[in-house]
Amino acid sequence: MTSEVQDLYQNALIAYHQGDVFTLKMIATIVSNQNNELHNSASFVTLFAEQKRLIALKDLINAELVQLDDEYPSILKKYIDNQEKVTNQRNFLNDQADESIKAIQDYQEKIDTLLK
């Protein structure tokens, strides 16, 4: 067995144990395709290098998505996911607004009384 075939076999085993369907499909395509271009070692190297690049890119994008989830306005999502929380927050804010309006009216009455 040549070293390329051994490497391909090892990669297939690793992909199988990790449940990496993409790599398994790529290996199956390479093995089943009789095109000589796919059989040279440069093509194998190119395919696996591209796979590693795409995996690194996917990891980078996932990290950015996690970071975005921790920033505004995504942090507000916890309030809108649950309708009960939205209702409670709205009621709380309305109550505070009513209390503020009542306090302003009371102070206005006291000011009017003092000005008479």
MOPAC internal coordinates of N, CA, C and O (Angstrom, degrees):
PM7 1SCF
backbone

  N    0.0000 0     0.00 0     0.00 0    0    0    0
  C    1.4393 1     0.00 0     0.00 0    1    0    0
  C    1.5398 1   108.01 1     0.00 0    2    1    0
  O    1.2310 1   120.42 1   -46.80 1    3    2    1
  N    1.3281 1   116.80 1   133.20 1    3    2    1
  C    1.4529 1   120.56 1   179.93 1    5    3    2
  C    1.5335 1   109.76 1   -76.44 1    6    5    3
  O    1.2310 1   121.32 1   -16.70 1    7    6    5
  N    1.3137 1   115.08 1   163.30 1    7    6    5
  C    1.4658 1   118.85 1  -177.72 1    9    7    6
  C    1.5330 1   111.22 1   -65.40 1   10    9    7
  O    1.2310 1   120.16 1   146.63 1   11   10    9
  N    1.3531 1   117.30 1   -33.37 1   11   10    9
  C    1.4602 1   119.30 1   178.49 1   13   11   10
  C    1.5267 1   111.45 1   -64.78 1   14   13   11
  O    1.2310 1   121.13 1   139.14 1   15   14   13
  N    1.3261 1   115.44 1   -40.86 1   15   14   13
  C    1.4616 1   120.00 1   179.69 1   17   15   14
  C    1.5275 1   109.83 1   -67.70 1   18   17   15
  O    1.2310 1   120.65 1   139.30 1   19   18   17
  N    1.3414 1   116.36 1   -40.70 1   19   18   17
  C    1.4675 1   119.55 1   177.31 1   21   19   18
  C    1.5314 1   110.83 1   -62.53 1   22   21   19
  O    1.2310 1   120.71 1   137.11 1   23   22   21
  N    1.3287 1   116.26 1   -42.89 1   23   22   21
  C    1.4569 1   119.79 1   177.52 1   25   23   22
  C    1.5301 1   111.06 1   -61.85 1   26   25   23
  O    1.2310 1   121.04 1   138.09 1   27   26   25
  N    1.3179 1   115.61 1   -41.91 1   27   26   25
  C    1.4596 1   120.25 1   179.00 1   29   27   26
  C    1.5254 1   110.46 1   -63.00 1   30   29   27
  O    1.2310 1   120.56 1   136.65 1   31   30   29
  N    1.3299 1   116.54 1   -43.35 1   31   30   29
  C    1.4548 1   121.49 1   178.45 1   33   31   30
  C    1.5354 1   110.64 1   -62.38 1   34   33   31
  O    1.2310 1   120.18 1   135.02 1   35   34   33
  N    1.3298 1   117.26 1   -44.98 1   35   34   33
  C    1.4608 1   121.31 1   178.95 1   37   35   34
  C    1.5333 1   111.04 1   -62.44 1   38   37   35
  O    1.2310 1   120.93 1   137.13 1   39   38   37
  N    1.3238 1   115.82 1   -42.87 1   39   38   37
  C    1.4676 1   119.57 1   178.13 1   41   39   38
  C    1.5225 1   111.16 1   -63.85 1   42   41   39
  O    1.2310 1   120.61 1   142.73 1   43   42   41
  N    1.3265 1   116.44 1   -37.27 1   43   42   41
  C    1.4656 1   120.19 1   177.71 1   45   43   42
  C    1.5282 1   110.55 1   -65.02 1   46   45   43
  O    1.2310 1   120.15 1   137.97 1   47   46   45
  N    1.3199 1   117.32 1   -42.03 1   47   46   45
  C    1.4636 1   120.53 1   178.04 1   49   47   46
  C    1.5238 1   111.28 1   -63.12 1   50   49   47
  O    1.2310 1   120.86 1   134.60 1   51   50   49
  N    1.3237 1   115.96 1   -45.40 1   51   50   49
  C    1.4689 1   120.11 1   179.23 1   53   51   50
  C    1.5261 1   110.36 1   -61.55 1   54   53   51
  O    1.2310 1   120.83 1   135.20 1   55   54   53
  N    1.3350 1   116.02 1   -44.80 1   55   54   53
  C    1.4658 1   120.29 1   179.91 1   57   55   54
  C    1.5258 1   110.57 1   -62.89 1   58   57   55
  O    1.2310 1   120.38 1   140.34 1   59   58   57
  N    1.3301 1   116.87 1   -39.66 1   59   58   57
  C    1.4606 1   120.91 1   179.54 1   61   59   58
  C    1.5305 1   110.75 1   -63.13 1   62   61   59
  O    1.2310 1   120.28 1   134.28 1   63   62   61
  N    1.3232 1   117.08 1   -45.72 1   63   62   61
  C    1.4663 1   120.78 1  -178.81 1   65   63   62
  C    1.5268 1   112.11 1   -68.83 1   66   65   63
  O    1.2310 1   120.14 1   151.00 1   67   66   65
  N    1.3253 1   117.34 1   -29.00 1   67   66   65
  C    1.4637 1   120.89 1   179.33 1   69   67   66
  C    1.5266 1   111.94 1   -89.42 1   70   69   67
  O    1.2310 1   120.38 1   172.73 1   71   70   69
  N    1.3074 1   116.88 1    -7.27 1   71   70   69
  C    1.4616 1   120.14 1  -179.03 1   73   71   70
  C    1.5184 1   112.61 1    73.37 1   74   73   71
  O    1.2310 1   120.48 1  -152.28 1   75   74   73
  N    1.3355 1   116.69 1    27.72 1   75   74   73
  C    1.4649 1   122.58 1  -177.34 1   77   75   74
  C    1.5322 1   109.04 1   -85.91 1   78   77   75
  O    1.2310 1   121.42 1   -89.50 1   79   78   77
  N    1.3230 1   114.89 1    90.50 1   79   78   77
  C    1.4634 1   121.28 1  -175.72 1   81   79   78
  C    1.5272 1   111.06 1   -66.52 1   82   81   79
  O    1.2310 1   120.42 1   143.03 1   83   82   81
  N    1.3220 1   116.81 1   -36.97 1   83   82   81
  C    1.4622 1   120.76 1  -179.51 1   85   83   82
  C    1.5292 1   110.96 1   -58.01 1   86   85   83
  O    1.2310 1   120.39 1   131.57 1   87   86   85
  N    1.3222 1   116.87 1   -48.43 1   87   86   85
  C    1.4636 1   120.58 1  -179.54 1   89   87   86
  C    1.5201 1   110.61 1   -64.88 1   90   89   87
  O    1.2310 1   120.08 1   139.27 1   91   90   89
  N    1.3132 1   117.45 1   -40.73 1   91   90   89
  C    1.4643 1   120.18 1   178.88 1   93   91   90
  C    1.5257 1   111.42 1   -62.78 1   94   93   91
  O    1.2310 1   120.24 1   139.09 1   95   94   93
  N    1.3296 1   117.14 1   -40.91 1   95   94   93
  C    1.4641 1   120.18 1   177.56 1   97   95   94
  C    1.5230 1   110.76 1   -65.31 1   98   97   95
  O    1.2310 1   120.63 1   140.37 1   99   98   97
  N    1.3306 1   116.40 1   -39.63 1   99   98   97
  C    1.4520 1   120.29 1   179.83 1  101   99   98
  C    1.5413 1   110.13 1   -64.43 1  102  101   99
  O    1.2310 1   120.50 1   136.87 1  103  102  101
  N    1.3128 1   116.65 1   -43.13 1  103  102  101
  C    1.4634 1   120.29 1   178.86 1  105  103  102
  C    1.5189 1   110.50 1   -65.74 1  106  105  103
  O    1.2310 1   120.26 1   138.88 1  107  106  105
  N    1.3249 1   117.11 1   -41.12 1  107  106  105
  C    1.4622 1   120.09 1   178.71 1  109  107  106
  C    1.5221 1   110.81 1   -62.78 1  110  109  107
  O    1.2310 1   120.30 1   140.42 1  111  110  109
  N    1.3156 1   117.03 1   -39.58 1  111  110  109
  C    1.4626 1   120.90 1   178.15 1  113  111  110
  C    1.5224 1   110.65 1   -64.08 1  114  113  111
  O    1.2310 1   121.03 1   137.29 1  115  114  113
  N    1.3088 1   115.64 1   -42.71 1  115  114  113
  C    1.4631 1   119.98 1   179.93 1  117  115  114
  C    1.5223 1   110.69 1   -64.17 1  118  117  115
  O    1.2310 1   120.53 1   135.53 1  119  118  117
  N    1.3121 1   116.59 1   -44.47 1  119  118  117
  C    1.4675 1   120.41 1  -177.07 1  121  119  118
  C    1.5253 1   111.00 1   -69.18 1  122  121  119
  O    1.2310 1   120.24 1   139.99 1  123  122  121
  N    1.3253 1   117.15 1   -40.01 1  123  122  121
  C    1.4575 1   119.36 1  -175.95 1  125  123  122
  C    1.5323 1   112.94 1   -79.10 1  126  125  123
  O    1.2310 1   120.47 1   157.59 1  127  126  125
  N    1.3122 1   116.71 1   -22.41 1  127  126  125
  C    1.4593 1   120.49 1  -178.19 1  129  127  126
  C    1.5272 1   109.79 1   -81.59 1  130  129  127
  O    1.2310 1   120.44 1   -51.59 1  131  130  129
  N    1.2951 1   116.76 1   128.41 1  131  130  129
  C    1.4643 1   121.18 1  -177.93 1  133  131  130
  C    1.5237 1   112.32 1   -93.22 1  134  133  131
  O    1.2310 1   120.24 1  -172.97 1  135  134  133
  N    1.3136 1   117.14 1     7.03 1  135  134  133
  C    1.4561 1   121.09 1  -179.43 1  137  135  134
  C    1.5296 1   109.40 1   -67.82 1  138  137  135
  O    1.2310 1   120.49 1   -53.44 1  139  138  137
  N    1.3132 1   116.67 1   126.56 1  139  138  137
  C    1.4639 1   121.14 1  -177.31 1  141  139  138
  C    1.5203 1   112.53 1   -62.71 1  142  141  139
  O    1.2310 1   120.35 1   151.84 1  143  142  141
  N    1.3095 1   116.93 1   -28.16 1  143  142  141
  C    1.4544 1   119.70 1  -179.33 1  145  143  142
  C    1.5237 1   111.31 1   -61.82 1  146  145  143
  O    1.2310 1   120.63 1   142.51 1  147  146  145
  N    1.3365 1   116.41 1   -37.49 1  147  146  145
  C    1.4542 1   119.61 1   179.37 1  149  147  146
  C    1.5139 1   112.37 1   -75.64 1  150  149  147
  O    1.2310 1   119.64 1   162.86 1  151  150  149
  N    1.3138 1   118.30 1   -17.14 1  151  150  149
  C    1.4530 1   120.80 1  -176.08 1  153  151  150
  C    1.5193 1   113.51 1   -88.32 1  154  153  151
  O    1.2310 1   119.48 1   167.95 1  155  154  153
  N    1.2927 1   118.60 1   -12.05 1  155  154  153
  C    1.4622 1   116.18 1   178.97 1  157  155  154
  C    1.5224 1   109.33 1   -78.15 1  158  157  155
  O    1.2310 1   120.59 1   -26.99 1  159  158  157
  N    1.3008 1   116.48 1   153.01 1  159  158  157
  C    1.4607 1   121.21 1  -172.05 1  161  159  158
  C    1.5208 1   112.04 1   -66.30 1  162  161  159
  O    1.2310 1   119.89 1   153.52 1  163  162  161
  N    1.3233 1   117.81 1   -26.48 1  163  162  161
  C    1.4626 1   120.14 1   179.00 1  165  163  162
  C    1.5226 1   110.35 1   -64.13 1  166  165  163
  O    1.2310 1   120.11 1   143.41 1  167  166  165
  N    1.3384 1   117.39 1   -36.59 1  167  166  165
  C    1.4572 1   120.34 1   179.12 1  169  167  166
  C    1.5290 1   110.93 1   -66.78 1  170  169  167
  O    1.2310 1   120.59 1   139.14 1  171  170  169
  N    1.3369 1   116.48 1   -40.86 1  171  170  169
  C    1.4609 1   119.82 1   176.89 1  173  171  170
  C    1.5218 1   110.19 1   -60.70 1  174  173  171
  O    1.2310 1   121.10 1   133.32 1  175  174  173
  N    1.3035 1   115.51 1   -46.68 1  175  174  173
  C    1.4614 1   120.25 1  -178.61 1  177  175  174
  C    1.5239 1   109.64 1   -62.19 1  178  177  175
  O    1.2310 1   120.37 1   136.88 1  179  178  177
  N    1.3087 1   116.89 1   -43.12 1  179  178  177
  C    1.4583 1   121.10 1  -179.59 1  181  179  178
  C    1.5214 1   111.09 1   -63.49 1  182  181  179
  O    1.2310 1   120.27 1   135.41 1  183  182  181
  N    1.3249 1   117.08 1   -44.59 1  183  182  181
  C    1.4625 1   120.33 1  -179.57 1  185  183  182
  C    1.5270 1   112.13 1   -63.27 1  186  185  183
  O    1.2310 1   120.63 1   135.50 1  187  186  185
  N    1.3250 1   116.40 1   -44.50 1  187  186  185
  C    1.4561 1   118.70 1  -178.45 1  189  187  186
  C    1.5241 1   111.74 1   -73.51 1  190  189  187
  O    1.2310 1   120.20 1   147.88 1  191  190  189
  N    1.3299 1   117.22 1   -32.12 1  191  190  189
  C    1.4655 1   119.94 1   174.85 1  193  191  190
  C    1.5301 1   110.00 1   -65.34 1  194  193  191
  O    1.2310 1   120.76 1   138.46 1  195  194  193
  N    1.3167 1   116.15 1   -41.54 1  195  194  193
  C    1.4674 1   120.26 1   178.17 1  197  195  194
  C    1.5281 1   110.30 1   -65.02 1  198  197  195
  O    1.2310 1   120.43 1   140.76 1  199  198  197
  N    1.3210 1   116.78 1   -39.24 1  199  198  197
  C    1.4569 1   119.82 1   177.99 1  201  199  198
  C    1.5252 1   110.32 1   -62.76 1  202  201  199
  O    1.2310 1   120.29 1   135.41 1  203  202  201
  N    1.3242 1   117.06 1   -44.59 1  203  202  201
  C    1.4666 1   120.18 1   179.00 1  205  203  202
  C    1.5227 1   110.61 1   -62.67 1  206  205  203
  O    1.2310 1   120.49 1   140.04 1  207  206  205
  N    1.3383 1   116.67 1   -39.96 1  207  206  205
  C    1.4597 1   120.19 1   179.06 1  209  207  206
  C    1.5255 1   110.29 1   -63.02 1  210  209  207
  O    1.2310 1   120.68 1   136.22 1  211  210  209
  N    1.3312 1   116.31 1   -43.78 1  211  210  209
  C    1.4639 1   120.19 1  -179.58 1  213  211  210
  C    1.5330 1   111.85 1   -67.00 1  214  213  211
  O    1.2310 1   120.29 1   143.09 1  215  214  213
  N    1.3215 1   117.04 1   -36.91 1  215  214  213
  C    1.4654 1   120.36 1   177.29 1  217  215  214
  C    1.5246 1   109.82 1   -65.07 1  218  217  215
  O    1.2310 1   120.59 1   137.25 1  219  218  217
  N    1.3369 1   116.48 1   -42.75 1  219  218  217
  C    1.4675 1   120.10 1   177.90 1  221  219  218
  C    1.5304 1   110.45 1   -63.02 1  222  221  219
  O    1.2310 1   120.39 1   139.01 1  223  222  221
  N    1.3169 1   116.87 1   -40.99 1  223  222  221
  C    1.4625 1   121.10 1   177.95 1  225  223  222
  C    1.5227 1   111.12 1   -63.97 1  226  225  223
  O    1.2310 1   120.49 1   138.14 1  227  226  225
  N    1.3259 1   116.68 1   -41.86 1  227  226  225
  C    1.4672 1   121.50 1   177.89 1  229  227  226
  C    1.5334 1   110.43 1   -62.03 1  230  229  227
  O    1.2310 1   120.51 1   137.32 1  231  230  229
  N    1.3412 1   116.64 1   -42.68 1  231  230  229
  C    1.4617 1   119.99 1   178.56 1  233  231  230
  C    1.5291 1   111.23 1   -64.11 1  234  233  231
  O    1.2310 1   120.58 1   140.63 1  235  234  233
  N    1.3173 1   116.50 1   -39.37 1  235  234  233
  C    1.4647 1   120.88 1   178.19 1  237  235  234
  C    1.5316 1   110.83 1   -63.91 1  238  237  235
  O    1.2310 1   120.72 1   135.98 1  239  238  237
  N    1.3122 1   116.24 1   -44.02 1  239  238  237
  C    1.4699 1   120.72 1   179.29 1  241  239  238
  C    1.5246 1   110.43 1   -64.63 1  242  241  239
  O    1.2310 1   120.56 1   139.00 1  243  242  241
  N    1.3413 1   116.54 1   -41.00 1  243  242  241
  C    1.4664 1   119.48 1   178.02 1  245  243  242
  C    1.5205 1   111.00 1   -62.79 1  246  245  243
  O    1.2310 1   120.13 1   139.72 1  247  246  245
  N    1.3311 1   117.35 1   -40.28 1  247  246  245
  C    1.4654 1   120.94 1   178.10 1  249  247  246
  C    1.5277 1   110.62 1   -63.76 1  250  249  247
  O    1.2310 1   120.33 1   139.32 1  251  250  249
  N    1.3316 1   116.97 1   -40.68 1  251  250  249
  C    1.4566 1   120.26 1   177.84 1  253  251  250
  C    1.5249 1   111.27 1   -65.84 1  254  253  251
  O    1.2310 1   120.21 1   142.52 1  255  254  253
  N    1.3221 1   117.20 1   -37.48 1  255  254  253
  C    1.4665 1   120.32 1   178.06 1  257  255  254
  C    1.5250 1   111.16 1   -65.29 1  258  257  255
  O    1.2310 1   120.45 1   140.21 1  259  258  257
  N    1.3260 1   116.74 1   -39.79 1  259  258  257
  C    1.4610 1   120.29 1   177.21 1  261  259  258
  C    1.5205 1   109.80 1   -62.87 1  262  261  259
  O    1.2310 1   120.67 1   138.01 1  263  262  261
  N    1.3433 1   116.32 1   -41.99 1  263  262  261
  C    1.4609 1   120.55 1   178.92 1  265  263  262
  C    1.5306 1   110.43 1   -63.78 1  266  265  263
  O    1.2310 1   120.28 1   138.10 1  267  266  265
  N    1.3251 1   117.06 1   -41.90 1  267  266  265
  C    1.4637 1   120.29 1   178.83 1  269  267  266
  C    1.5247 1   111.71 1   -63.66 1  270  269  267
  O    1.2310 1   120.64 1   144.71 1  271  270  269
  N    1.3351 1   116.37 1   -35.29 1  271  270  269
  C    1.4634 1   119.70 1   179.04 1  273  271  270
  C    1.5219 1   111.85 1   -65.69 1  274  273  271
  O    1.2310 1   120.18 1   156.13 1  275  274  273
  N    1.3297 1   117.27 1   -23.87 1  275  274  273
  C    1.4555 1   121.19 1  -178.80 1  277  275  274
  C    1.5237 1   113.00 1   -90.37 1  278  277  275
  O    1.2310 1   119.87 1   178.27 1  279  278  277
  N    1.3188 1   117.85 1    -1.73 1  279  278  277
  C    1.4551 1   121.47 1  -176.82 1  281  279  278
  C    1.5266 1   110.72 1  -107.24 1  282  281  279
  O    1.2310 1   121.40 1   -15.26 1  283  282  281
  N    1.3498 1   114.93 1   164.74 1  283  282  281
  C    1.4623 1   121.80 1   175.18 1  285  283  282
  C    1.5113 1   108.44 1   -68.10 1  286  285  283
  O    1.2310 1   116.57 1   -41.80 1  287  286  285
  N    1.2598 1   124.13 1   138.20 1  287  286  285
  C    1.4601 1   130.97 1     5.02 1  289  287  286
  C    1.5243 1   113.85 1   -93.91 1  290  289  287
  O    1.2310 1   120.23 1  -175.94 1  291  290  289
  N    1.3215 1   117.16 1     4.06 1  291  290  289
  C    1.4634 1   119.45 1  -178.20 1  293  291  290
  C    1.5197 1   112.34 1   -62.46 1  294  293  291
  O    1.2310 1   120.42 1   151.75 1  295  294  293
  N    1.3407 1   116.81 1   -28.25 1  295  294  293
  C    1.4603 1   118.41 1   179.76 1  297  295  294
  C    1.5198 1   111.77 1   -68.09 1  298  297  295
  O    1.2310 1   120.50 1   160.41 1  299  298  297
  N    1.3212 1   116.64 1   -19.59 1  299  298  297
  C    1.4624 1   120.12 1   178.01 1  301  299  298
  C    1.5271 1   111.99 1   -78.56 1  302  301  299
  O    1.2310 1   120.58 1   169.57 1  303  302  301
  N    1.3181 1   116.49 1   -10.43 1  303  302  301
  C    1.4562 1   120.95 1  -177.94 1  305  303  302
  C    1.5279 1   111.38 1   -58.57 1  306  305  303
  O    1.2310 1   120.38 1   147.79 1  307  306  305
  N    1.3377 1   116.89 1   -32.21 1  307  306  305
  C    1.4626 1   119.16 1  -179.23 1  309  307  306
  C    1.5232 1   111.55 1   -62.77 1  310  309  307
  O    1.2310 1   120.64 1   155.35 1  311  310  309
  N    1.3472 1   116.37 1   -24.65 1  311  310  309
  C    1.4598 1   119.06 1   179.16 1  313  311  310
  C    1.5246 1   112.37 1   -82.32 1  314  313  311
  O    1.2310 1   120.18 1   149.55 1  315  314  313
  N    1.3106 1   117.26 1   -30.45 1  315  314  313
  C    1.4629 1   118.67 1  -176.16 1  317  315  314
  C    1.5207 1   113.03 1   -95.67 1  318  317  315
  O    1.2310 1   119.96 1   169.71 1  319  318  317
  N    1.3343 1   117.69 1   -10.29 1  319  318  317
  C    1.4574 1   120.08 1   178.11 1  321  319  318
  C    1.5208 1   111.65 1   -70.51 1  322  321  319
  O    1.2310 1   120.87 1   149.53 1  323  322  321
  N    1.3127 1   115.95 1   -30.47 1  323  322  321
  C    1.4494 1   120.53 1  -175.34 1  325  323  322
  C    1.5304 1   108.26 1  -114.83 1  326  325  323
  O    1.2310 1   120.02 1   -64.41 1  327  326  325
  N    1.3043 1   117.56 1   115.59 1  327  326  325
  C    1.4633 1   122.27 1  -176.40 1  329  327  326
  C    1.5259 1   110.98 1   -61.94 1  330  329  327
  O    1.2310 1   119.90 1   146.38 1  331  330  329
  N    1.3110 1   117.79 1   -33.62 1  331  330  329
  C    1.4631 1   120.72 1   179.03 1  333  331  330
  C    1.5302 1   110.27 1   -65.00 1  334  333  331
  O    1.2310 1   120.35 1   139.25 1  335  334  333
  N    1.3310 1   116.94 1   -40.75 1  335  334  333
  C    1.4663 1   120.28 1   177.34 1  337  335  334
  C    1.5259 1   110.73 1   -64.52 1  338  337  335
  O    1.2310 1   120.30 1   140.72 1  339  338  337
  N    1.3174 1   117.04 1   -39.28 1  339  338  337
  C    1.4645 1   120.99 1   178.45 1  341  339  338
  C    1.5215 1   109.78 1   -62.35 1  342  341  339
  O    1.2310 1   120.53 1   134.29 1  343  342  341
  N    1.3088 1   116.59 1   -45.71 1  343  342  341
  C    1.4577 1   121.40 1  -179.56 1  345  343  342
  C    1.5305 1   110.68 1   -63.67 1  346  345  343
  O    1.2310 1   120.42 1   135.47 1  347  346  345
  N    1.3290 1   116.80 1   -44.53 1  347  346  345
  C    1.4594 1   120.48 1   178.98 1  349  347  346
  C    1.5275 1   111.57 1   -61.82 1  350  349  347
  O    1.2310 1   120.46 1   135.20 1  351  350  349
  N    1.3179 1   116.72 1   -44.80 1  351  350  349
  C    1.4632 1   120.64 1   179.82 1  353  351  350
  C    1.5286 1   110.87 1   -64.60 1  354  353  351
  O    1.2310 1   120.20 1   138.13 1  355  354  353
  N    1.3300 1   117.22 1   -41.87 1  355  354  353
  C    1.4651 1   121.35 1   178.56 1  357  355  354
  C    1.5293 1   110.50 1   -62.43 1  358  357  355
  O    1.2310 1   120.40 1   135.55 1  359  358  357
  N    1.3361 1   116.84 1   -44.45 1  359  358  357
  C    1.4669 1   120.62 1   178.86 1  361  359  358
  C    1.5210 1   111.15 1   -63.10 1  362  361  359
  O    1.2310 1   120.51 1   137.54 1  363  362  361
  N    1.3287 1   116.63 1   -42.46 1  363  362  361
  C    1.4600 1   121.07 1   178.36 1  365  363  362
  C    1.5299 1   110.88 1   -59.94 1  366  365  363
  O    1.2310 1   120.50 1   133.16 1  367  366  365
  N    1.3313 1   116.65 1   -46.84 1  367  366  365
  C    1.4616 1   120.52 1  -179.64 1  369  367  366
  C    1.5269 1   111.68 1   -66.95 1  370  369  367
  O    1.2310 1   120.09 1   141.67 1  371  370  369
  N    1.3175 1   117.44 1   -38.33 1  371  370  369
  C    1.4762 1   120.69 1   176.90 1  373  371  370
  C    1.5266 1   111.30 1   -64.32 1  374  373  371
  O    1.2310 1   120.54 1   139.33 1  375  374  373
  N    1.3358 1   116.58 1   -40.67 1  375  374  373
  C    1.4630 1   120.35 1   178.07 1  377  375  374
  C    1.5295 1   110.90 1   -63.13 1  378  377  375
  O    1.2310 1   120.60 1   137.36 1  379  378  377
  N    1.3270 1   116.46 1   -42.64 1  379  378  377
  C    1.4611 1   119.45 1   178.28 1  381  379  378
  C    1.5248 1   111.09 1   -64.85 1  382  381  379
  O    1.2310 1   120.43 1   141.17 1  383  382  381
  N    1.3210 1   116.79 1   -38.83 1  383  382  381
  C    1.4660 1   120.27 1   177.98 1  385  383  382
  C    1.5250 1   110.33 1   -64.48 1  386  385  383
  O    1.2310 1   119.97 1   138.17 1  387  386  385
  N    1.3271 1   117.65 1   -41.83 1  387  386  385
  C    1.4730 1   121.67 1   178.33 1  389  387  386
  C    1.5224 1   110.91 1   -63.00 1  390  389  387
  O    1.2310 1   120.65 1   137.38 1  391  390  389
  N    1.3390 1   116.37 1   -42.62 1  391  390  389
  C    1.4646 1   120.22 1   178.61 1  393  391  390
  C    1.5242 1   110.71 1   -63.40 1  394  393  391
  O    1.2310 1   120.37 1   139.98 1  395  394  393
  N    1.3121 1   116.89 1   -40.02 1  395  394  393
  C    1.4686 1   120.74 1   179.14 1  397  395  394
  C    1.5253 1   110.76 1   -65.68 1  398  397  395
  O    1.2310 1   120.30 1   137.28 1  399  398  397
  N    1.3097 1   117.03 1   -42.72 1  399  398  397
  C    1.4742 1   120.82 1   178.42 1  401  399  398
  C    1.5205 1   110.12 1   -63.31 1  402  401  399
  O    1.2310 1   120.03 1   137.68 1  403  402  401
  N    1.3278 1   117.55 1   -42.32 1  403  402  401
  C    1.4669 1   121.75 1   178.81 1  405  403  402
  C    1.5299 1   110.29 1   -62.95 1  406  405  403
  O    1.2310 1   120.38 1   137.99 1  407  406  405
  N    1.3387 1   116.87 1   -42.01 1  407  406  405
  C    1.4691 1   120.51 1   179.26 1  409  407  406
  C    1.5240 1   110.56 1   -64.66 1  410  409  407
  O    1.2310 1   120.00 1   139.38 1  411  410  409
  N    1.3043 1   117.61 1   -40.62 1  411  410  409
  C    1.4706 1   121.26 1   178.01 1  413  411  410
  C    1.5218 1   110.04 1   -62.94 1  414  413  411
  O    1.2310 1   120.05 1   137.14 1  415  414  413
  N    1.3309 1   117.51 1   -42.86 1  415  414  413
  C    1.4675 1   121.11 1   178.85 1  417  415  414
  C    1.5283 1   111.02 1   -63.34 1  418  417  415
  O    1.2310 1   120.49 1   138.84 1  419  418  417
  N    1.3330 1   116.67 1   -41.16 1  419  418  417
  C    1.4724 1   120.19 1   178.76 1  421  419  418
  C    1.5226 1   110.53 1   -62.81 1  422  421  419
  O    1.2310 1   120.50 1   134.71 1  423  422  421
  N    1.3281 1   116.65 1   -45.29 1  423  422  421
  C    1.4651 1   119.79 1   179.21 1  425  423  422
  C    1.5302 1   111.44 1   -65.50 1  426  425  423
  O    1.2310 1   120.51 1   144.12 1  427  426  425
  N    1.3190 1   116.62 1   -35.88 1  427  426  425
  C    1.4572 1   120.04 1   178.27 1  429  427  426
  C    1.5284 1   110.70 1   -65.22 1  430  429  427
  O    1.2310 1   120.39 1   140.57 1  431  430  429
  N    1.3257 1   116.87 1   -39.43 1  431  430  429
  C    1.4646 1   121.35 1   177.28 1  433  431  430
  C    1.5203 1   110.43 1   -64.28 1  434  433  431
  O    1.2310 1   119.98 1   138.11 1  435  434  433
  N    1.3429 1   117.64 1   -41.89 1  435  434  433
  C    1.4644 1   121.20 1   178.57 1  437  435  434
  C    1.5342 1   110.85 1   -65.50 1  438  437  435
  O    1.2310 1   120.25 1   141.29 1  439  438  437
  N    1.3224 1   117.13 1   -38.71 1  439  438  437
  C    1.4551 1   121.11 1   178.26 1  441  439  438
  C    1.5317 1   109.60 1   -65.82 1  442  441  439
  O    1.2310 1   120.66 1   136.71 1  443  442  441
  N    1.3280 1   116.34 1   -43.29 1  443  442  441
  C    1.4696 1   120.68 1   179.27 1  445  443  442
  C    1.5343 1   109.77 1   -62.79 1  446  445  443
  O    1.2310 1   120.13 1   140.06 1  447  446  445
  N    1.3336 1   117.36 1   -39.94 1  447  446  445
  C    1.4505 1   121.55 1   178.22 1  449  447  446
  C    1.5263 1   111.50 1   -63.74 1  450  449  447
  O    1.2310 1   119.98 1   138.61 1  451  450  449
  N    1.2922 1   117.65 1   -41.39 1  451  450  449
  C    1.4583 1   122.37 1   179.46 1  453  451  450
  C    1.5263 1   112.25 1   -69.22 1  454  453  451
  O    1.2310 1   119.84 1   149.67 1  455  454  453
  N    1.3091 1   117.91 1   -30.33 1  455  454  453
  C    1.4627 1   121.62 1  -179.22 1  457  455  454
  C    1.5247 1   112.28 1   -79.56 1  458  457  455
  O    1.2310 1   118.74 1   165.28 1  459  458  457
  N    1.3021 1   120.01 1   -14.72 1  459  458  457
  C    1.4677 1   122.57 1  -179.28 1  461  459  458
  C    1.4901 1   111.85 1   -77.92 1  462  461  459
  O    1.2310 1   120.10 1   180.00 1  463  462  461

